[in-house]
Every structure is written in C-alpha cells, then in structure tokens.
Amino acid sequence: MPKEYVVIGLIALAGFLGGGVYSTWKTARGLAIVLLVLTLITVAAAILWLV
C-alpha cells in the first residue's frame, strides 16, 4: 500500500474526530477533550508518516 493512502486515511480519521469534537463540545466537554487529543495525535501521525 502506498504511503499516500495511509496519510489520506489518517487525515480522514482526523477530520472525523474533529467533527466529533465540534459536535460534543457543548454537551460533554470531557469527551470532546479526549477526542481533541486523539485528533492531534492522528494529525501528528499523518505528518510523521509523510515525512
């Protein structure tokens, strides 16, 4: 599998998690913070995988 596919998948996962942060921020801030941390880890993993 080319590494571009993995990066695209990680960015898509980060977008999905970011949407979860946006939708849960007003109701469940603890869960939103956990999702935010996971989003940041996923973005960092995509950048590191590309490099």
mmCIF entry with sequence, helices, sheets and N, C-alpha, C, O atoms, coordinates in Angstrom:
data_MODEL
# 
_entry.id   MODEL 
# 
_entity.id                         1 
_entity.type                       polymer 
_entity.pdbx_number_of_molecules   1 
# 
_entity_poly.entity_id                      1 
_entity_poly.type                           'polypeptide(L)' 
_entity_poly.nstd_linkage                   no 
_entity_poly.nstd_monomer                   no 
_entity_poly.pdbx_seq_one_letter_code       MPKEYVVIGLIALAGFLGGGVYSTWKTARGLAIVLLVLTLITVAAAILWLV 
_entity_poly.pdbx_seq_one_letter_code_can   MPKEYVVIGLIALAGFLGGGVYSTWKTARGLAIVLLVLTLITVAAAILWLV 
_entity_poly.pdbx_strand_id                 A 
# 
loop_
_entity_poly_seq.entity_id 
_entity_poly_seq.num 
_entity_poly_seq.mon_id 
_entity_poly_seq.hetero 
1 1  MET n 
1 2  PRO n 
1 3  LYS n 
1 4  GLU n 
1 5  TYR n 
1 6  VAL n 
1 7  VAL n 
1 8  ILE n 
1 9  GLY n 
1 10 LEU n 
1 11 ILE n 
1 12 ALA n 
1 13 LEU n 
1 14 ALA n 
1 15 GLY n 
1 16 PHE n 
1 17 LEU n 
1 18 GLY n 
1 19 GLY n 
1 20 GLY n 
1 21 VAL n 
1 22 TYR n 
1 23 SER n 
1 24 THR n 
1 25 TRP n 
1 26 LYS n 
1 27 THR n 
1 28 ALA n 
1 29 ARG n 
1 30 GLY n 
1 31 LEU n 
1 32 ALA n 
1 33 ILE n 
1 34 VAL n 
1 35 LEU n 
1 36 LEU n 
1 37 VAL n 
1 38 LEU n 
1 39 THR n 
1 40 LEU n 
1 41 ILE n 
1 42 THR n 
1 43 VAL n 
1 44 ALA n 
1 45 ALA n 
1 46 ALA n 
1 47 ILE n 
1 48 LEU n 
1 49 TRP n 
1 50 LEU n 
1 51 VAL n 
# 
_struct_asym.id          A 
_struct_asym.entity_id   1 
# 
loop_
_struct_conf.conf_type_id 
_struct_conf.id 
_struct_conf.pdbx_PDB_helix_id 
_struct_conf.beg_label_comp_id 
_struct_conf.beg_label_asym_id 
_struct_conf.beg_label_seq_id 
_struct_conf.pdbx_beg_PDB_ins_code 
_struct_conf.end_label_comp_id 
_struct_conf.end_label_asym_id 
_struct_conf.end_label_seq_id 
_struct_conf.pdbx_end_PDB_ins_code 
_struct_conf.beg_auth_comp_id 
_struct_conf.beg_auth_asym_id 
_struct_conf.beg_auth_seq_id 
_struct_conf.end_auth_comp_id 
_struct_conf.end_auth_asym_id 
_struct_conf.end_auth_seq_id 
_struct_conf.pdbx_PDB_helix_class 
_struct_conf.details 
_struct_conf.pdbx_PDB_helix_length 
HELX_P HELX_P1 AA1 LYS A 3  ? THR A 24 ? LYS A 3  THR A 24 1 ? 22 
HELX_P HELX_P2 AA2 ARG A 29 ? LEU A 50 ? ARG A 29 LEU A 50 1 ? 22 
# 
_struct_conf_type.id          HELX_P 
_struct_conf_type.criteria    ? 
_struct_conf_type.reference   ? 
# 
loop_
_atom_site.group_PDB 
_atom_site.id 
_atom_site.type_symbol 
_atom_site.label_atom_id 
_atom_site.label_alt_id 
_atom_site.label_comp_id 
_atom_site.label_asym_id 
_atom_site.label_entity_id 
_atom_site.label_seq_id 
_atom_site.pdbx_PDB_ins_code 
_atom_site.Cartn_x 
_atom_site.Cartn_y 
_atom_site.Cartn_z 
_atom_site.occupancy 
_atom_site.B_iso_or_equiv 
_atom_site.pdbx_formal_charge 
_atom_site.auth_seq_id 
_atom_site.auth_comp_id 
_atom_site.auth_asym_id 
_atom_site.auth_atom_id 
_atom_site.pdbx_PDB_model_num 
ATOM 1   N N  . MET A 1 1  ? 0.849   -1.178 0.000  1.00 0.00 ? 1  MET A N  1 
ATOM 2   C CA . MET A 1 1  ? 0.000   0.000  0.000  1.00 0.00 ? 1  MET A CA 1 
ATOM 3   C C  . MET A 1 1  ? 0.891   1.236  0.000  1.00 0.00 ? 1  MET A C  1 
ATOM 4   O O  . MET A 1 1  ? 1.757   1.386  0.862  1.00 0.00 ? 1  MET A O  1 
ATOM 5   N N  . PRO A 1 2  ? 0.676   2.117  -0.967 1.00 0.00 ? 2  PRO A N  1 
ATOM 6   C CA . PRO A 1 2  ? 1.485   3.347  -0.997 1.00 0.00 ? 2  PRO A CA 1 
ATOM 7   C C  . PRO A 1 2  ? 1.248   4.197  0.256  1.00 0.00 ? 2  PRO A C  1 
ATOM 8   O O  . PRO A 1 2  ? 0.156   4.214  0.824  1.00 0.00 ? 2  PRO A O  1 
ATOM 9   N N  . LYS A 1 3  ? 2.292   4.891  0.660  1.00 0.00 ? 3  LYS A N  1 
ATOM 10  C CA . LYS A 1 3  ? 2.167   5.640  1.908  1.00 0.00 ? 3  LYS A CA 1 
ATOM 11  C C  . LYS A 1 3  ? 1.216   6.822  1.804  1.00 0.00 ? 3  LYS A C  1 
ATOM 12  O O  . LYS A 1 3  ? 0.761   7.334  2.826  1.00 0.00 ? 3  LYS A O  1 
ATOM 13  N N  . GLU A 1 4  ? 0.905   7.269  0.582  1.00 0.00 ? 4  GLU A N  1 
ATOM 14  C CA . GLU A 1 4  ? -0.066  8.355  0.435  1.00 0.00 ? 4  GLU A CA 1 
ATOM 15  C C  . GLU A 1 4  ? -1.462  7.921  0.874  1.00 0.00 ? 4  GLU A C  1 
ATOM 16  O O  . GLU A 1 4  ? -2.224  8.724  1.412  1.00 0.00 ? 4  GLU A O  1 
ATOM 17  N N  . TYR A 1 5  ? -1.800  6.639  0.642  1.00 0.00 ? 5  TYR A N  1 
ATOM 18  C CA . TYR A 1 5  ? -3.108  6.138  1.065  1.00 0.00 ? 5  TYR A CA 1 
ATOM 19  C C  . TYR A 1 5  ? -3.234  6.145  2.586  1.00 0.00 ? 5  TYR A C  1 
ATOM 20  O O  . TYR A 1 5  ? -4.295  6.455  3.128  1.00 0.00 ? 5  TYR A O  1 
ATOM 21  N N  . VAL A 1 6  ? -2.163  5.809  3.255  1.00 0.00 ? 6  VAL A N  1 
ATOM 22  C CA . VAL A 1 6  ? -2.182  5.815  4.722  1.00 0.00 ? 6  VAL A CA 1 
ATOM 23  C C  . VAL A 1 6  ? -2.353  7.238  5.236  1.00 0.00 ? 6  VAL A C  1 
ATOM 24  O O  . VAL A 1 6  ? -3.112  7.469  6.178  1.00 0.00 ? 6  VAL A O  1 
ATOM 25  N N  . VAL A 1 7  ? -1.660  8.190  4.630  1.00 0.00 ? 7  VAL A N  1 
ATOM 26  C CA . VAL A 1 7  ? -1.764  9.585  5.049  1.00 0.00 ? 7  VAL A CA 1 
ATOM 27  C C  . VAL A 1 7  ? -3.172  10.112 4.804  1.00 0.00 ? 7  VAL A C  1 
ATOM 28  O O  . VAL A 1 7  ? -3.730  10.811 5.650  1.00 0.00 ? 7  VAL A O  1 
ATOM 29  N N  . ILE A 1 8  ? -3.756  9.778  3.641  1.00 0.00 ? 8  ILE A N  1 
ATOM 30  C CA . ILE A 1 8  ? -5.127  10.211 3.355  1.00 0.00 ? 8  ILE A CA 1 
ATOM 31  C C  . ILE A 1 8  ? -6.093  9.609  4.368  1.00 0.00 ? 8  ILE A C  1 
ATOM 32  O O  . ILE A 1 8  ? -7.010  10.288 4.831  1.00 0.00 ? 8  ILE A O  1 
ATOM 33  N N  . GLY A 1 9  ? -5.895  8.344  4.713  1.00 0.00 ? 9  GLY A N  1 
ATOM 34  C CA . GLY A 1 9  ? -6.746  7.701  5.721  1.00 0.00 ? 9  GLY A CA 1 
ATOM 35  C C  . GLY A 1 9  ? -6.613  8.349  7.086  1.00 0.00 ? 9  GLY A C  1 
ATOM 36  O O  . GLY A 1 9  ? -7.611  8.536  7.783  1.00 0.00 ? 9  GLY A O  1 
ATOM 37  N N  . LEU A 1 10 ? -5.396  8.692  7.476  1.00 0.00 ? 10 LEU A N  1 
ATOM 38  C CA . LEU A 1 10 ? -5.183  9.344  8.765  1.00 0.00 ? 10 LEU A CA 1 
ATOM 39  C C  . LEU A 1 10 ? -5.801  10.743 8.790  1.00 0.00 ? 10 LEU A C  1 
ATOM 40  O O  . LEU A 1 10 ? -6.366  11.155 9.804  1.00 0.00 ? 10 LEU A O  1 
ATOM 41  N N  . ILE A 1 11 ? -5.697  11.465 7.691  1.00 0.00 ? 11 ILE A N  1 
ATOM 42  C CA . ILE A 1 11 ? -6.305  12.795 7.636  1.00 0.00 ? 11 ILE A CA 1 
ATOM 43  C C  . ILE A 1 11 ? -7.823  12.691 7.675  1.00 0.00 ? 11 ILE A C  1 
ATOM 44  O O  . ILE A 1 11 ? -8.488  13.511 8.309  1.00 0.00 ? 11 ILE A O  1 
ATOM 45  N N  . ALA A 1 12 ? -8.374  11.683 6.998  1.00 0.00 ? 12 ALA A N  1 
ATOM 46  C CA . ALA A 1 12 ? -9.821  11.470 7.040  1.00 0.00 ? 12 ALA A CA 1 
ATOM 47  C C  . ALA A 1 12 ? -10.269 11.123 8.464  1.00 0.00 ? 12 ALA A C  1 
ATOM 48  O O  . ALA A 1 12 ? -11.298 11.612 8.930  1.00 0.00 ? 12 ALA A O  1 
ATOM 49  N N  . LEU A 1 13 ? -9.498  10.281 9.148  1.00 0.00 ? 13 LEU A N  1 
ATOM 50  C CA . LEU A 1 13 ? -9.813  9.942  10.538 1.00 0.00 ? 13 LEU A CA 1 
ATOM 51  C C  . LEU A 1 13 ? -9.734  11.180 11.433 1.00 0.00 ? 13 LEU A C  1 
ATOM 52  O O  . LEU A 1 13 ? -10.562 11.356 12.327 1.00 0.00 ? 13 LEU A O  1 
ATOM 53  N N  . ALA A 1 14 ? -8.740  12.037 11.194 1.00 0.00 ? 14 ALA A N  1 
ATOM 54  C CA . ALA A 1 14 ? -8.622  13.268 11.968 1.00 0.00 ? 14 ALA A CA 1 
ATOM 55  C C  . ALA A 1 14 ? -9.820  14.180 11.725 1.00 0.00 ? 14 ALA A C  1 
ATOM 56  O O  . ALA A 1 14 ? -10.305 14.824 12.655 1.00 0.00 ? 14 ALA A O  1 
ATOM 57  N N  . GLY A 1 15 ? -10.294 14.239 10.498 1.00 0.00 ? 15 GLY A N  1 
ATOM 58  C CA . GLY A 1 15 ? -11.484 15.037 10.203 1.00 0.00 ? 15 GLY A CA 1 
ATOM 59  C C  . GLY A 1 15 ? -12.712 14.488 10.897 1.00 0.00 ? 15 GLY A C  1 
ATOM 60  O O  . GLY A 1 15 ? -13.535 15.248 11.408 1.00 0.00 ? 15 GLY A O  1 
ATOM 61  N N  . PHE A 1 16 ? -12.839 13.181 10.918 1.00 0.00 ? 16 PHE A N  1 
ATOM 62  C CA . PHE A 1 16 ? -13.959 12.544 11.615 1.00 0.00 ? 16 PHE A CA 1 
ATOM 63  C C  . PHE A 1 16 ? -13.902 12.839 13.113 1.00 0.00 ? 16 PHE A C  1 
ATOM 64  O O  . PHE A 1 16 ? -14.917 13.170 13.727 1.00 0.00 ? 16 PHE A O  1 
ATOM 65  N N  . LEU A 1 17 ? -12.714 12.716 13.693 1.00 0.00 ? 17 LEU A N  1 
ATOM 66  C CA . LEU A 1 17 ? -12.559 13.007 15.120 1.00 0.00 ? 17 LEU A CA 1 
ATOM 67  C C  . LEU A 1 17 ? -12.778 14.491 15.411 1.00 0.00 ? 17 LEU A C  1 
ATOM 68  O O  . LEU A 1 17 ? -13.354 14.845 16.439 1.00 0.00 ? 17 LEU A O  1 
ATOM 69  N N  . GLY A 1 18 ? -12.321 15.355 14.510 1.00 0.00 ? 18 GLY A N  1 
ATOM 70  C CA . GLY A 1 18 ? -12.552 16.791 14.680 1.00 0.00 ? 18 GLY A CA 1 
ATOM 71  C C  . GLY A 1 18 ? -14.035 17.131 14.653 1.00 0.00 ? 18 GLY A C  1 
ATOM 72  O O  . GLY A 1 18 ? -14.490 17.998 15.400 1.00 0.00 ? 18 GLY A O  1 
ATOM 73  N N  . GLY A 1 19 ? -14.779 16.460 13.805 1.00 0.00 ? 19 GLY A N  1 
ATOM 74  C CA . GLY A 1 19 ? -16.232 16.641 13.795 1.00 0.00 ? 19 GLY A CA 1 
ATOM 75  C C  . GLY A 1 19 ? -16.862 16.196 15.094 1.00 0.00 ? 19 GLY A C  1 
ATOM 76  O O  . GLY A 1 19 ? -17.827 16.800 15.563 1.00 0.00 ? 19 GLY A O  1 
ATOM 77  N N  . GLY A 1 20 ? -16.323 15.147 15.672 1.00 0.00 ? 20 GLY A N  1 
ATOM 78  C CA . GLY A 1 20 ? -16.808 14.696 16.975 1.00 0.00 ? 20 GLY A CA 1 
ATOM 79  C C  . GLY A 1 20 ? -16.527 15.712 18.064 1.00 0.00 ? 20 GLY A C  1 
ATOM 80  O O  . GLY A 1 20 ? -17.349 15.916 18.958 1.00 0.00 ? 20 GLY A O  1 
ATOM 81  N N  . VAL A 1 21 ? -15.369 16.349 17.992 1.00 0.00 ? 21 VAL A N  1 
ATOM 82  C CA . VAL A 1 21 ? -15.043 17.414 18.951 1.00 0.00 ? 21 VAL A CA 1 
ATOM 83  C C  . VAL A 1 21 ? -16.046 18.547 18.828 1.00 0.00 ? 21 VAL A C  1 
ATOM 84  O O  . VAL A 1 21 ? -16.564 19.044 19.828 1.00 0.00 ? 21 VAL A O  1 
ATOM 85  N N  . TYR A 1 22 ? -16.315 18.947 17.597 1.00 0.00 ? 22 TYR A N  1 
ATOM 86  C CA . TYR A 1 22 ? -17.230 20.063 17.350 1.00 0.00 ? 22 TYR A CA 1 
ATOM 87  C C  . TYR A 1 22 ? -18.639 19.752 17.847 1.00 0.00 ? 22 TYR A C  1 
ATOM 88  O O  . TYR A 1 22 ? -19.300 20.608 18.435 1.00 0.00 ? 22 TYR A O  1 
ATOM 89  N N  . SER A 1 23 ? -19.093 18.526 17.608 1.00 0.00 ? 23 SER A N  1 
ATOM 90  C CA . SER A 1 23 ? -20.477 18.196 17.959 1.00 0.00 ? 23 SER A CA 1 
ATOM 91  C C  . SER A 1 23 ? -20.672 17.915 19.446 1.00 0.00 ? 23 SER A C  1 
ATOM 92  O O  . SER A 1 23 ? -21.782 18.075 19.952 1.00 0.00 ? 23 SER A O  1 
ATOM 93  N N  . THR A 1 24 ? -19.626 17.503 20.157 1.00 0.00 ? 24 THR A N  1 
ATOM 94  C CA . THR A 1 24 ? -19.787 17.182 21.573 1.00 0.00 ? 24 THR A CA 1 
ATOM 95  C C  . THR A 1 24 ? -19.308 18.275 22.519 1.00 0.00 ? 24 THR A C  1 
ATOM 96  O O  . THR A 1 24 ? -19.414 18.119 23.736 1.00 0.00 ? 24 THR A O  1 
ATOM 97  N N  . TRP A 1 25 ? -18.789 19.368 21.993 1.00 0.00 ? 25 TRP A N  1 
ATOM 98  C CA . TRP A 1 25 ? -18.185 20.379 22.864 1.00 0.00 ? 25 TRP A CA 1 
ATOM 99  C C  . TRP A 1 25 ? -19.177 20.964 23.859 1.00 0.00 ? 25 TRP A C  1 
ATOM 100 O O  . TRP A 1 25 ? -18.820 21.162 25.021 1.00 0.00 ? 25 TRP A O  1 
ATOM 101 N N  . LYS A 1 26 ? -20.405 21.246 23.449 1.00 0.00 ? 26 LYS A N  1 
ATOM 102 C CA . LYS A 1 26 ? -21.353 21.901 24.351 1.00 0.00 ? 26 LYS A CA 1 
ATOM 103 C C  . LYS A 1 26 ? -21.993 20.949 25.343 1.00 0.00 ? 26 LYS A C  1 
ATOM 104 O O  . LYS A 1 26 ? -22.459 21.386 26.396 1.00 0.00 ? 26 LYS A O  1 
ATOM 105 N N  . THR A 1 27 ? -22.029 19.670 25.040 1.00 0.00 ? 27 THR A N  1 
ATOM 106 C CA . THR A 1 27 ? -22.727 18.730 25.922 1.00 0.00 ? 27 THR A CA 1 
ATOM 107 C C  . THR A 1 27 ? -21.789 17.910 26.797 1.00 0.00 ? 27 THR A C  1 
ATOM 108 O O  . THR A 1 27 ? -22.084 17.680 27.970 1.00 0.00 ? 27 THR A O  1 
ATOM 109 N N  . ALA A 1 28 ? -20.676 17.471 26.250 1.00 0.00 ? 28 ALA A N  1 
ATOM 110 C CA . ALA A 1 28 ? -19.762 16.603 27.003 1.00 0.00 ? 28 ALA A CA 1 
ATOM 111 C C  . ALA A 1 28 ? -18.331 17.069 26.761 1.00 0.00 ? 28 ALA A C  1 
ATOM 112 O O  . ALA A 1 28 ? -17.639 16.563 25.878 1.00 0.00 ? 28 ALA A O  1 
ATOM 113 N N  . ARG A 1 29 ? -17.910 18.024 27.547 1.00 0.00 ? 29 ARG A N  1 
ATOM 114 C CA . ARG A 1 29 ? -16.578 18.612 27.326 1.00 0.00 ? 29 ARG A CA 1 
ATOM 115 C C  . ARG A 1 29 ? -15.447 17.629 27.593 1.00 0.00 ? 29 ARG A C  1 
ATOM 116 O O  . ARG A 1 29 ? -14.408 17.691 26.936 1.00 0.00 ? 29 ARG A O  1 
ATOM 117 N N  . GLY A 1 30 ? -15.633 16.732 28.540 1.00 0.00 ? 30 GLY A N  1 
ATOM 118 C CA . GLY A 1 30 ? -14.581 15.741 28.818 1.00 0.00 ? 30 GLY A CA 1 
ATOM 119 C C  . GLY A 1 30 ? -14.332 14.851 27.617 1.00 0.00 ? 30 GLY A C  1 
ATOM 120 O O  . GLY A 1 30 ? -13.185 14.613 27.238 1.00 0.00 ? 30 GLY A O  1 
ATOM 121 N N  . LEU A 1 31 ? -15.404 14.361 27.021 1.00 0.00 ? 31 LEU A N  1 
ATOM 122 C CA . LEU A 1 31 ? -15.284 13.538 25.815 1.00 0.00 ? 31 LEU A CA 1 
ATOM 123 C C  . LEU A 1 31 ? -14.709 14.355 24.667 1.00 0.00 ? 31 LEU A C  1 
ATOM 124 O O  . LEU A 1 31 ? -13.907 13.838 23.888 1.00 0.00 ? 31 LEU A O  1 
ATOM 125 N N  . ALA A 1 32 ? -15.096 15.602 24.550 1.00 0.00 ? 32 ALA A N  1 
ATOM 126 C CA . ALA A 1 32 ? -14.581 16.461 23.487 1.00 0.00 ? 32 ALA A CA 1 
ATOM 127 C C  . ALA A 1 32 ? -13.076 16.664 23.636 1.00 0.00 ? 32 ALA A C  1 
ATOM 128 O O  . ALA A 1 32 ? -12.356 16.702 22.638 1.00 0.00 ? 32 ALA A O  1 
ATOM 129 N N  . ILE A 1 33 ? -12.603 16.793 24.849 1.00 0.00 ? 33 ILE A N  1 
ATOM 130 C CA . ILE A 1 33 ? -11.165 16.970 25.071 1.00 0.00 ? 33 ILE A CA 1 
ATOM 131 C C  . ILE A 1 33 ? -10.405 15.698 24.712 1.00 0.00 ? 33 ILE A C  1 
ATOM 132 O O  . ILE A 1 33 ? -9.322  15.764 24.131 1.00 0.00 ? 33 ILE A O  1 
ATOM 133 N N  . VAL A 1 34 ? -10.964 14.546 25.053 1.00 0.00 ? 34 VAL A N  1 
ATOM 134 C CA . VAL A 1 34 ? -10.342 13.275 24.682 1.00 0.00 ? 34 VAL A CA 1 
ATOM 135 C C  . VAL A 1 34 ? -10.288 13.153 23.157 1.00 0.00 ? 34 VAL A C  1 
ATOM 136 O O  . VAL A 1 34 ? -9.267  12.748 22.600 1.00 0.00 ? 34 VAL A O  1 
ATOM 137 N N  . LEU A 1 35 ? -11.388 13.502 22.487 1.00 0.00 ? 35 LEU A N  1 
ATOM 138 C CA . LEU A 1 35 ? -11.406 13.452 21.027 1.00 0.00 ? 35 LEU A CA 1 
ATOM 139 C C  . LEU A 1 35 ? -10.423 14.446 20.420 1.00 0.00 ? 35 LEU A C  1 
ATOM 140 O O  . LEU A 1 35 ? -9.810  14.162 19.392 1.00 0.00 ? 35 LEU A O  1 
ATOM 141 N N  . LEU A 1 36 ? -10.270 15.603 21.045 1.00 0.00 ? 36 LEU A N  1 
ATOM 142 C CA . LEU A 1 36 ? -9.308  16.595 20.561 1.00 0.00 ? 36 LEU A CA 1 
ATOM 143 C C  . LEU A 1 36 ? -7.878  16.065 20.656 1.00 0.00 ? 36 LEU A C  1 
ATOM 144 O O  . LEU A 1 36 ? -7.081  16.255 19.738 1.00 0.00 ? 36 LEU A O  1 
ATOM 145 N N  . VAL A 1 37 ? -7.563  15.414 21.742 1.00 0.00 ? 37 VAL A N  1 
ATOM 146 C CA . VAL A 1 37 ? -6.222  14.830 21.902 1.00 0.00 ? 37 VAL A CA 1 
ATOM 147 C C  . VAL A 1 37 ? -5.995  13.756 20.839 1.00 0.00 ? 37 VAL A C  1 
ATOM 148 O O  . VAL A 1 37 ? -4.924  13.692 20.237 1.00 0.00 ? 37 VAL A O  1 
ATOM 149 N N  . LEU A 1 38 ? -6.999  12.919 20.612 1.00 0.00 ? 38 LEU A N  1 
ATOM 150 C CA . LEU A 1 38 ? -6.877  11.886 19.581 1.00 0.00 ? 38 LEU A CA 1 
ATOM 151 C C  . LEU A 1 38 ? -6.734  12.503 18.188 1.00 0.00 ? 38 LEU A C  1 
ATOM 152 O O  . LEU A 1 38 ? -6.000  11.985 17.346 1.00 0.00 ? 38 LEU A O  1 
ATOM 153 N N  . THR A 1 39 ? -7.436  13.605 17.951 1.00 0.00 ? 39 THR A N  1 
ATOM 154 C CA . THR A 1 39 ? -7.313  14.303 16.675 1.00 0.00 ? 39 THR A CA 1 
ATOM 155 C C  . THR A 1 39 ? -5.899  14.821 16.471 1.00 0.00 ? 39 THR A C  1 
ATOM 156 O O  . THR A 1 39 ? -5.327  14.668 15.392 1.00 0.00 ? 39 THR A O  1 
ATOM 157 N N  . LEU A 1 40 ? -5.340  15.427 17.497 1.00 0.00 ? 40 LEU A N  1 
ATOM 158 C CA . LEU A 1 40 ? -3.981  15.958 17.388 1.00 0.00 ? 40 LEU A CA 1 
ATOM 159 C C  . LEU A 1 40 ? -2.958  14.846 17.192 1.00 0.00 ? 40 LEU A C  1 
ATOM 160 O O  . LEU A 1 40 ? -2.001  15.019 16.438 1.00 0.00 ? 40 LEU A O  1 
ATOM 161 N N  . ILE A 1 41 ? -3.141  13.717 17.853 1.00 0.00 ? 41 ILE A N  1 
ATOM 162 C CA . ILE A 1 41 ? -2.235  12.578 17.675 1.00 0.00 ? 41 ILE A CA 1 
ATOM 163 C C  . ILE A 1 41 ? -2.332  12.049 16.251 1.00 0.00 ? 41 ILE A C  1 
ATOM 164 O O  . ILE A 1 41 ? -1.320  11.700 15.644 1.00 0.00 ? 41 ILE A O  1 
ATOM 165 N N  . THR A 1 42 ? -3.553  11.989 15.719 1.00 0.00 ? 42 THR A N  1 
ATOM 166 C CA . THR A 1 42 ? -3.741  11.489 14.365 1.00 0.00 ? 42 THR A CA 1 
ATOM 167 C C  . THR A 1 42 ? -3.114  12.414 13.329 1.00 0.00 ? 42 THR A C  1 
ATOM 168 O O  . THR A 1 42 ? -2.499  11.947 12.371 1.00 0.00 ? 42 THR A O  1 
ATOM 169 N N  . VAL A 1 43 ? -3.264  13.714 13.514 1.00 0.00 ? 43 VAL A N  1 
ATOM 170 C CA . VAL A 1 43 ? -2.643  14.675 12.586 1.00 0.00 ? 43 VAL A CA 1 
ATOM 171 C C  . VAL A 1 43 ? -1.119  14.565 12.660 1.00 0.00 ? 43 VAL A C  1 
ATOM 172 O O  . VAL A 1 43 ? -0.441  14.588 11.632 1.00 0.00 ? 43 VAL A O  1 
ATOM 173 N N  . ALA A 1 44 ? -0.587  14.445 13.870 1.00 0.00 ? 44 ALA A N  1 
ATOM 174 C CA . ALA A 1 44 ? 0.864   14.303 14.018 1.00 0.00 ? 44 ALA A CA 1 
ATOM 175 C C  . ALA A 1 44 ? 1.353   13.014 13.362 1.00 0.00 ? 44 ALA A C  1 
ATOM 176 O O  . ALA A 1 44 ? 2.413   13.003 12.736 1.00 0.00 ? 44 ALA A O  1 
ATOM 177 N N  . ALA A 1 45 ? 0.592   11.933 13.499 1.00 0.00 ? 45 ALA A N  1 
ATOM 178 C CA . ALA A 1 45 ? 0.969   10.673 12.877 1.00 0.00 ? 45 ALA A CA 1 
ATOM 179 C C  . ALA A 1 45 ? 0.957   10.778 11.362 1.00 0.00 ? 45 ALA A C  1 
ATOM 180 O O  . ALA A 1 45 ? 1.823   10.216 10.692 1.00 0.00 ? 45 ALA A O  1 
ATOM 181 N N  . ALA A 1 46 ? -0.023  11.497 10.814 1.00 0.00 ? 46 ALA A N  1 
ATOM 182 C CA . ALA A 1 46 ? -0.066  11.677 9.355  1.00 0.00 ? 46 ALA A CA 1 
ATOM 183 C C  . ALA A 1 46 ? 1.130   12.477 8.870  1.00 0.00 ? 46 ALA A C  1 
ATOM 184 O O  . ALA A 1 46 ? 1.715   12.153 7.836  1.00 0.00 ? 46 ALA A O  1 
ATOM 185 N N  . ILE A 1 47 ? 1.494   13.507 9.595  1.00 0.00 ? 47 ILE A N  1 
ATOM 186 C CA . ILE A 1 47 ? 2.646   14.324 9.196  1.00 0.00 ? 47 ILE A CA 1 
ATOM 187 C C  . ILE A 1 47 ? 3.925   13.511 9.291  1.00 0.00 ? 47 ILE A C  1 
ATOM 188 O O  . ILE A 1 47 ? 4.757   13.554 8.385  1.00 0.00 ? 47 ILE A O  1 
ATOM 189 N N  . LEU A 1 48 ? 4.090   12.768 10.381 1.00 0.00 ? 48 LEU A N  1 
ATOM 190 C CA . LEU A 1 48 ? 5.293   11.966 10.545 1.00 0.00 ? 48 LEU A CA 1 
ATOM 191 C C  . LEU A 1 48 ? 5.364   10.840 9.519  1.00 0.00 ? 48 LEU A C  1 
ATOM 192 O O  . LEU A 1 48 ? 6.449   10.510 9.041  1.00 0.00 ? 48 LEU A O  1 
ATOM 193 N N  . TRP A 1 49 ? 4.225   10.248 9.177  1.00 0.00 ? 49 TRP A N  1 
ATOM 194 C CA . TRP A 1 49 ? 4.217   9.177  8.191  1.00 0.00 ? 49 TRP A CA 1 
ATOM 195 C C  . TRP A 1 49 ? 4.610   9.717  6.814  1.00 0.00 ? 49 TRP A C  1 
ATOM 196 O O  . TRP A 1 49 ? 5.286   9.034  6.044  1.00 0.00 ? 49 TRP A O  1 
ATOM 197 N N  . LEU A 1 50 ? 4.186   10.932 6.511  1.00 0.00 ? 50 LEU A N  1 
ATOM 198 C CA . LEU A 1 50 ? 4.509   11.525 5.220  1.00 0.00 ? 50 LEU A CA 1 
ATOM 199 C C  . LEU A 1 50 ? 5.990   11.884 5.117  1.00 0.00 ? 50 LEU A C  1 
ATOM 200 O O  . LEU A 1 50 ? 6.589   11.789 4.045  1.00 0.00 ? 50 LEU A O  1 
ATOM 201 N N  . VAL A 1 51 ? 6.569   12.295 6.235  1.00 0.00 ? 51 VAL A N  1 
ATOM 202 C CA . VAL A 1 51 ? 7.977   12.663 6.253  1.00 0.00 ? 51 VAL A CA 1 
ATOM 203 C C  . VAL A 1 51 ? 8.796   11.402 6.316  1.00 0.00 ? 51 VAL A C  1 
ATOM 204 O O  . VAL A 1 51 ? 10.025  11.465 6.341  1.00 0.00 ? 51 VAL A O  1 
# 
